[in-house]
Amino acid sequence: MNGVAYLIAIKFKSVFGIEAIAYLAGVDKTRVSEWLEFRKGFTDEVVRRMRLALEIVDEFSRRNVSEPVARAWFEASRPELDDAPPLQFLKERPLEETKPILQGLAEALIDWQKM
């Protein structure tokens, strides 16, 4: 795992917790801890998914949406996603399909927060 991937994983862990990394990667928390300790093991696909989630969290932050609200948004069921939470949608769907959908839903939350 290169330095950038490691930093993404550390930042993702600080926002979402080790359980969310394990969920996205399809492994247990012990395996994620080992990956973080030895700075290796994450696939490029998992890193790309964590990066997308962090991009959305950063956009929320820039638009004055708190980190706890952003985290809750990723964990709550969304009717626009057939009642799946965005984190599940991010894990299960092709990334190229997921990105514009999640970014659009995030923008809707930002617009709603402005009201």
N, C-alpha and C positions, 0 to 999 in steps of 0.2 A: 504494500500500500504506500503510495507516495505521500509526501507531506501535506498536500492539499486535501487529499481524501481523508487523511487522519484528522485534520482540522475541521473538516465538514462533519465527521463522525463525532468529534468532541462537542462541537456546537450543537448538533442535533440532540446529543445526549443531554446537554444542559437545558434544552428547551422541552424536550418530550420525554426524556428518561430512557434508561437502558431497555425497558420493556418494549418501547416503540421500535427501537433498532432491531431487537430480536424478532418482533412481529414482521417488520418489513423484510428482514433477511430470511425469515423462516427457520430460525434456529433458537436455541434456548439462551437465557441471559448469561449463563456460564461461558458459552462460546463467544458471545459478544465481549465479555470482560477479557477473555484471552486475546481476542483480536485487538482490542484497544491496548492491552498491556504490551503486546509484541508488535503492534503497528502493522498488522497484516491480516488478510483474510476476507476483507470486504470485497465483494464483486463490484465491477464498474457499474452494473445496473443498480445495485443497492445505493451506491454513492450518488448516482444521478437522481434517484428518487429522494434521497435525503436532501440533496442540493435544491431540488424543486421546492420541497416543503420549507426549507430555510429561506428561499427567495420570497415565498409568500409571507412568511413570518416577518421578514425584513420590510416588505411592502406594508404590512399591517403596522409595523412600528413607525415607519416614516409617515403614516397617515393617522397616527395617534390612537391606534388600536392596541391595547395592552397585550403583553405576552400571555397572561392567563386566558384572556378572551380568545386570542389566536389559537392557543392549545385546545381550548374547549371546542372551538370551531372545527378543528381537525378530528376531534373525538366524537362529536355529536352526529346522529343520523341526519341526513339531508334528503328531503323528498326529491330534489332534483337529481339525486344519484340513486334512485330506487331505494331510498331509506338507508343507504350505506353511509358510514362516516367517510369524510375525505381521506383519512389515513388508509382505510380499507380500499377505497377506490384507487388510491395511489399505488397500493401494493398489487392489486389484482388486474389492473387494466394496462394496456400498452402505454408507455410513457408519452409517446407523441400524441396520443389521443387524450391522455389525462391532463397534460399541461394547460391547454387552452380552456378546458372545462373548469378546472380548479381555479385558474386565474380569473375567469369570469365570475365564478361564485364568490371569490374573495373580494373582487371589486364591488359586487352587490352588497356584501357585508360592510365594506368601507362606506359606500353611499348611504346605506341604512344608518350607520353610526353618525353620519353628519346631520341627520334629521333631528 
